Amino acid sequence: MIRTKLDSKYQIIQNNLKIDCNRCSGLCCVALFCAKSDGFPENKESGIPCKYLNSNFQCDIHSKLIEMKMKGCIAYDCFGSGQKVTKDIFPTINWKMNKDKSKEIFETFLVVFQLHHMEWYLLESMALVKDKYLLDSIEKLISKIELVLKQPYNKILNFDLNTFRFEVNPVLKSISKQFASNNRFNEKDLIGKNFRKANLDGHDFSMSLLIAANFEGCSLKNTNFLGADLRDTNFRNTDLSSCIFLTQIQINSSQGNSNTILPEHLTYPISWDKDKIYK
């Protein structure tokens, strides 16, 4: 499987789905519900700032996240929704200085996150397919997202996410079927499963629980990880470059090393083994 290079228009959209914390008002550290058991500093209700978020919207312990084993913070990725809400949708106000608008800002962030997440999958789909009819459908869905994101926040909050998700899902399922082999695991609970050095080309692990599973040295050509839980999954010495529907948040929560090969549109996590040669 060879990914088609996206047109410049869609490359720009894809780049905008990468986090830029310096252009965000720390929204993930405030808007989200966090649980200490998931690797966050403490149990925190949504709308309450993390105790480590400073006045400049930066994390005071960012350089110590690995040392403090803050796996939740390390893994989280907002798909660029933080800077989108901060700089484009609410460019003149923020949740800290405008508390009367904080609820709307947080709710908008959560909606934009879901739209960006779906857009990530649609862009991945665009790079995978050659069928003109399917490509046309994908382009229309991406255009719809981009149009919604240009609207005022009240329009964004009123957007019917559930209905739109029903439009996106058939596209993702269609692409998944194109790459799936006849070899599938019937069960979805594969926690701790040892697949070491297995040939898993074309397997469909979408929505599977793969926490702490071992994929070291596996062959994973066209393997589908759509929505799979990859927390602490071992991808050391494994080529992931042709896997489909992998996201940055999945990679951030997994384990790898200098011999792990990622798809070009993903980056190596700071939490991976120190021998990683960063590109």
Sequence and secondary structure as in RCSB ss.txt:
>XXXX:A:sequence
MIRTKLDSKYQIIQNNLKIDCNRCSGLCCVALFCAKSDGFPENKESGIPCKYLNSNFQCDIHSKLIEMKMKGCIA
YDCFGSGQKVTKDIFPTINWKMNKDKSKEIFETFLVVFQLHHMEWYLLESMALVKDKYLLDSIEKLISKIELVLK
QPYNKILNFDLNTFRFEVNPVLKSISKQFASNNRFNEKDLIGKNFRKANLDGHDFSMSLLIAANFEGCSLKNTNF
LGADLRDTNFRNTDLSSCIFLTQIQINSSQGNSNTILPEHLTYPISWDKDKIYK
>XXXX:A:secstr
       HHHHHHHHTTS  GGGS STHHHHS B GGGTSSS B TTS  TTB TTS BTTGGGTTTTT HHHHH
   TTHHHIIIIIISTT  TTT GGGHHHHHHHHHHHHHHHHHHHHHHHHHHH   HHHHHHHHHHHHHHHHHHT
S HHHHHTS HHHHHHHHHHHHHHHHHHH  S   S SB TT B TT B TT B TT B TT B TT B TT B 
TT B TT B TT B TT BS  HHHHHHSB  TT B  TTS   TTS TT    
